[in-house]
Amino acid sequence: MNPLLWPVRGSANALGLAWWARVRTSDPDVTYWFGPYVRRSSLERELTAFLDDLRAEEPRELEHSLLRTRRGEPLTETD
């Protein structure tokens, strides 16, 4: 992420306008939050590498959704 865009991303997140990816895996049962991004297209472009890293861990299932929301810590939640 470009450090110059951090204030813009932070503001968008605070207003609930930021794009996030919610990625859920089973076995292990974990929810990961990836973001924030100002533009959906930027999130989609960066998400591919994140999903590839998670697939390398060989979860039984992996699903993701893109959401426009406000999000804070924690970015990884175990079930």
Helices and strands as residue ranges (DSSP letters): G 3-5, H 6-14, E 18-26, E 30-37, H 40-56, E 61-69, E 76-78
